[in-house]
Structure formats: structure tokens, C-alpha cells
Amino acid sequence: MGRVITFLIAVLSIASIVGCGGNESYAPMVAAGGFHTVGINGNGTVVAVGDNTNGQCDVDRWTAIAQIAAGLFHTVGLKSDGTVVAVGDNYYGQCDVDGWTGINQTAAGHSHTVGLKSNGSVIAMGYNRWGQCDVNDWTDIIQVAAREGHTVGLKSDGTVVAVGYNNHGQCNVTDWTDIAQVAAGGYHTVGLKSNITVIAVGWNYDGQCNVGNWTDIIQVAAGSRHTVGLRSDGTVVAAGWNDDGQCDVGNWTDVIQVAAGGVHTVGLKSDGTVVAAGCGVWDYDQCNVDSWNLIN
């Protein structure tokens, strides 16, 4: 449980910033979008590779970024002052976050953006056909997750709420308890329990919910049709759609954070380097992270 909480503090909140007087350092982090990959450097700048058709990789000028989220065609950055920036596709207003303040964490769905405020309330912008942005009445939330058409919130008591598209039961989480982290996939939802086991609901056609035998997991990530788990020993497991190699992570070691995209999986290693698997026929260079070192 201790390492789960450490991950949540270090990666999902602006508490990952240390230093003062203009000498802040930031916890490196990776995020995987539909067909692009984003990373935070230790100095708070951001790098991105992959599909840039909508400008979702135009993050070169961002500074003081403490957390990132990647949607299908947009990228969101949480600044150290609790404000938010976004680039990419804005057809549904998913990048209209300029006025957001007091944000502790962000999440990016297919075409919507979610912000967790410091008071435990939640705001959302963007596509709302299935009610995935109907989060205004949420309270006491400590983490949010979003993907295709649904949004998930983890409450401080370990229970979970969800809104949005539910045709595959991906929002059927009202009976979940003792949850330490949540992840939202294309049509499934994953929960990491405090006893470092994993549960999942939703579409399981590709086996993305077959995580019941996973143990010693300290972080989970959910892609469009696959699920990834980081073990406490730095190794990684994955289940689900693998036609593009996104689940070929069995030889990864020394990983401290994972992210799952549309058809790829990304891992941040303790030395600041990054590994990636997947892409296949959907290769937009989103796996070209071999040269990254996010600590330097």
C-alpha cells in the first residue's frame, strides 16, 4: 500500500514539485494518447512524439508542468500553479481550460478533459454526448481517469464513481471498495486495490479485463483495448488486444511508471529513460522514445 500511495503522490499531483526560488524540479512522467506519447522532463518542460495532425505534440514551449494527460488528439498539462494548458483538437471544446485554477490532477478522454480541484470537486470540458462531463456534483475525489466516453473518480474512502458511456458495463463500479487507483480504458475500467490486486469491469472481448490473478501491482494503466500493470519489482504485465504488440512488455525491468495509449504502451524507467511497445500498423512514431531521458 505504501508504494501505491507514493506513486499517487509523485505522479498524479502537483506535490511532485520540490525546490523553491525558481529552482524547482519535477517528477518525470509519461502519458500515452491515441497515437502520440508525451513526457515531462525533470525541469518541467515537455516532449512529445507521434501523430501531430491536430497539434497535440506542440508542447515545446510549455514550462513548469507538473502532470500531463493525453487524449485521442489532444494533450493537457497541469502547471505548478494549479492552472492548465492544452493543445490539439478542440472541436468539442476539450482544450478550453484556460480559466481553470486550483487543479491538482487532470485526465484526458477521447474528446473531453477532466480536472480535479484541490477541494475534491471535479470539472470537465468537451464532448458530452454520453454524460461523461457530468461530474459537477462529485465531491471528495482524490483521483480522476478518463478515456473514450466515460469518466471515473476515486473517492477518499476508496469507493469509485463513474459517468458516461456504459453499454459494456464500464461504469458499473458502485460496489467497488478499498481502491487505491483507477484507470479508464476504451470501454473498460480498472481498479487497483490497496492489497495490490486488480479488478476490472467492461468490455472483455480481447481479455483486457483478465486481471484477477495479478498480484503485487502498484500502478495500473488502461489503453483502448488493453490493460497494463506495474509490479513492485519494476516489471510489467499486460492483458488484452496485442495485434500491434502493445502487450509485449514481459522483458521490461526497472520501470517506475506505465502509460497505455490507443495501440501502444510506454514505461518510464528509474534512470529517466523510456521504453515503448506496440504501434504496429498504426505507427505514427509514438514509440520513438529511445532517445528520451526525462531526468536530464
C-alpha angles and dihedrals in degrees: 000000000000093000091047091055090045089056093049092050096043100043110022103045141051087245084089088083117098132178133045144225094053094309097102120152124203133213109252113242140174131212130188122212131184094290104347139072128216132193137188117222121217090255094057097258122125136228129193139183134182137048110011100171091125098033093259090141095051094109100118094112097048116115137178092028114165101176137012137201129190126207130185095284104356140067128213128200128194112211123214091250092060096256123122136226129192139184135185135046111013101171092126097033094260090141095050094107101118093113097050116117136170092035120160100180140004135206130192125212130187093289105349138075128216129200128196112210124214091249092060096257123122136221130190139189133191139037110016106170092128097034094260089143095050095107101117093110095052116116138177092028119160101178137018133199132185140179138153104344108337140071127211130199129195115211125213091250092060096256123123137224128194139183135184138045110016107166090122097040094256091140095051095109102115092110095051116116138173092032120162100181138007134205130191122215132186095283102348139069127217129202128195110210123214089248086063095250123121137230131187140185134190137048110010102170091122096038094256090139095051094108101114093110096050115116138178091030118159100176137019133200130187128208129188093284106356140065128217130199129194115212124214090248091061096256123123136223129194139186134188139040110016106165089117095042095253091138095050094108100115094112096049116117138176092028119157101179137019135199131188126209137180096291104350142066126214130199129194113212125211092251091058096255121126133223129195139189133189132028094129111163089353093065112153093156090268089135094053095107099119092112095051122111107172095186094063 
